[in-house]
Amino acid sequence: MRDGWVETNLGEIADVIGGGTPSTTIPEYWDGKIVWLTPTEITSQDGKVVSDSIRKITDLGFKNSGAQLLPKDSVILTSRASVGYVALAGQDLCTNQGFQSLIPKQSVQPKFLMFWIQQNRSEFESRSAGSTFKEISKSNVKSIKLNLPPLSEQKRIVDLISSIDSYIEALQQQLESTKKSRKAVLRELLTAGGTGWEESTLGDLISHSIGGIWGEEQGGAEVDVPVYRQTEFSDSGILTTPAEAIRSVSKSQLKNRTLQEGDILIQKSAGTPNLPGRVVSVPNLNGEVATFSNFLNLLRPDTLKCIPRLAFLIFWDKHQDGRAFQYQRGTNIKNLNLPSYLLETILIPSAPDQKRIVELISTFDDFLAHTNHSISLFENLRSGLLSDLLSGNHEIPSTYEKLMSAI
């Protein structure tokens, strides 16, 4: 360990504070002005500054909740179910009992402490216990050891990692902006109309439609094959490969359900209302013989009527526009009435316009793929750099502070 670094534990450099929840049956405790956080709000904002909450409590609710007020710059730490997620308090606030948050003492910078916990989340997870859900106790949090650099070096580490975070955030904002633009442009292109456009239905785009299968345990039937599920659906609209599940099916079941490049998989059932109707396009599987689960349906585009990629874009746009929602049935599990949905009216562009639309949207998709790749690279750089800096094996020279001040 380098000079100036000290071996310590979290209990020595921060006060560890739990949370509490007012009675949900007393209306006077709720809809106040005190920010009151739950773990799900932090897992979605890991490493961010948090200043607001979905629900707020009143002064009376706070006094009767067991919660404690955490001052601005406290490190909010989830301790239950999703363990080890952190955020920085942007103002005075409190939490429910799913936290063991830290109020840093003078020896540690709040943001440094947050970065350290992010990098060592596995330590918190390994110390958690419980049968219904995992939880780490206050005493276990306090006992976790760390090597702490001097405040001046903490600051340099924070400045460097924060600059990378700022660039990643800028890329993410660019990504979201491009997604919105792509969605708007696609909607306009698909509804523009023109010479040679024909009014038709979603079903007219499809030459082959069949439901999926789940099969049996491996070795239970004639053929063991990868079975793609909704867990392999991606936000990009491309099926994620390889499939995690390997199942055994009969040759007759597989015959009309073997996936081909350009096929569309549509989700038929889900516990969440906005998921039925979402689609992915099947990429080149490089000779892999694979099928799909019974929660999905195969839609094979009719190449005589439509470019397969455009068929996918039409289905994707319909789901994004919320048109699939009115064809859902059920209470707990939402099921898509696919036969009725396939009767949904659409406009099929002329052949030249189909090509133009696909090419234009491809420019958006290429940019999104490039931006996602850049984000992944910088996230890996951040993780590797932070690991090296926290180990004490690498030092940021003091001249870095002068450079950051100049910037």
Secondary structure, DSSP 4 states (H G I P E B T S, - for coil): --TT-EEEEHHHHEEEE------TT-GGGEEEEEEEE-HHHHHTTTTSEE---SEEE-HHHHHTT---PBPTT-EEEB-BSSTT-EEEESSSBEE-SSB-EEEE-TTS-HHHHHHHHHHTHHHHHHT-B-SSS-B--HHHHHH-EEEE--HHHHHHHHHHHHHHHHHHHHHHHHHHHHHHHHHHHHHHHHT---TT-EEEEGGGGEEEEEE----BSTTSSSEEEEEE-GGG--TTSB--SS-SEEEEE-HHHHHTT---TT-EEEE-EESSTT-TT-EEE----TT---EE-TTEEEEEE-TTTS-HHHHHHHHHHHHHTTTTGGGEE-SSSEEE-HHHHTT-EEEEPPHHHHHHHHHHHHHHHHHHHHHHHHHHHHHHHHHHHHHHHHHTSS---THHHHHHHH-
